[in-house]
Amino acid sequence: MDARVGLGYDLHRLVKGRPLYLGGVEIPYAKGLLGHSDGDVLVHAVIDALLGAAGENDIGTLFPDTDARTAGVRSLALLDEVMAVLKKRRLRVRHVDVVVVAERPKIGPHAAAIKAVLGPRLGLRPDRLGIKAKTNEGTGTIGRGGAIACLAVVCLTPAGGRREKKSPRKAS
């Protein structure tokens, strides 16, 4: 199986006066992520990981912050465009694992909602989408509550390739 792995990373500052979107889910919080689009670091990291695994350019090249078309756009729309590229290239997402680094708000309570939004867009069952949260233990800009970062790893395979074999069951 021709597996391809990609790594993505993003970080945005938290500012007052913007909604906070993570993984396509609006999370109640006093601040939101500053960015040309909605600033959704989770979706941005996943997009970069997908593009990297596909051997494509990064998110900033594909969707530059100088493009008026993407100003204020929801990052899920950008993810949909990337998924269309993967489909055209006949690549299938097999697994996505993300780590959100934020001192606050707490991300864990929102993990199921994030999976419910991202899973179908990525064509993944919930057990193939990992959402984890970490803090920065009070250090740096993230630790002081001034930013949120996200790392993502993805695995792609050719679409229509071999299916995973199920484990044989033992005879009773």
ChimeraX attribute file (.defattr): number of C-alpha atoms within 10 A of each C-alpha:
attribute: neighborCount
match mode: 1-to-1
recipient: residues
	/A:1	9
	/A:2	8
	/A:3	13
	/A:4	19
	/A:5	20
	/A:6	20
	/A:7	21
	/A:8	25
	/A:9	21
	/A:10	20
	/A:11	22
	/A:12	18
	/A:13	18
	/A:14	22
	/A:15	16
	/A:16	12
	/A:17	11
	/A:18	16
	/A:19	19
	/A:20	23
	/A:21	22
	/A:22	25
	/A:23	26
	/A:24	23
	/A:25	18
	/A:26	15
	/A:27	19
	/A:28	11
	/A:29	14
	/A:30	13
	/A:31	19
	/A:32	25
	/A:33	25
	/A:34	21
	/A:35	18
	/A:36	16
	/A:37	19
	/A:38	23
	/A:39	27
	/A:40	28
	/A:41	29
	/A:42	28
	/A:43	27
	/A:44	29
	/A:45	27
	/A:46	29
	/A:47	29
	/A:48	28
	/A:49	27
	/A:50	32
	/A:51	24
	/A:52	20
	/A:53	23
	/A:54	19
	/A:55	12
	/A:56	15
	/A:57	11
	/A:58	18
	/A:59	22
	/A:60	11
	/A:61	9
	/A:62	15
	/A:63	16
	/A:64	14
	/A:65	15
	/A:66	10
	/A:67	10
	/A:68	12
	/A:69	11
	/A:70	17
	/A:71	15
	/A:72	12
	/A:73	14
	/A:74	16
	/A:75	23
	/A:76	20
	/A:77	12
	/A:78	19
	/A:79	22
	/A:80	14
	/A:81	14
	/A:82	18
	/A:83	21
	/A:84	13
	/A:85	15
	/A:86	21
	/A:87	14
	/A:88	10
	/A:89	12
	/A:90	14
	/A:91	23
	/A:92	22
	/A:93	23
	/A:94	20
	/A:95	21
	/A:96	25
	/A:97	16
	/A:98	23
	/A:99	18
	/A:100	26
	/A:101	24
	/A:102	24
	/A:103	22
	/A:104	16
	/A:105	17
	/A:106	16
	/A:107	19
	/A:108	14
	/A:109	11
	/A:110	16
	/A:111	17
	/A:112	12
	/A:113	16
	/A:114	21
	/A:115	23
	/A:116	17
	/A:117	14
	/A:118	23
	/A:119	18
	/A:120	11
	/A:121	13
	/A:122	20
	/A:123	14
	/A:124	18
	/A:125	14
	/A:126	15
	/A:127	10
	/A:128	16
	/A:129	20
	/A:130	15
	/A:131	21
	/A:132	15
	/A:133	16
	/A:134	16
	/A:135	19
	/A:136	16
	/A:137	12
	/A:138	12
	/A:139	11
	/A:140	11
	/A:141	15
	/A:142	22
	/A:143	17
	/A:144	14
	/A:145	19
	/A:146	17
	/A:147	22
	/A:148	28
	/A:149	21
	/A:150	25
	/A:151	23
	/A:152	25
	/A:153	22
	/A:154	24
	/A:155	20
	/A:156	22
	/A:157	20
	/A:158	18
	/A:159	16
	/A:160	9
	/A:161	12
	/A:162	10
	/A:163	8
	/A:164	7
	/A:165	6
	/A:166	6
	/A:167	6
	/A:168	6
	/A:169	6
	/A:170	5
	/A:171	4
	/A:172	3
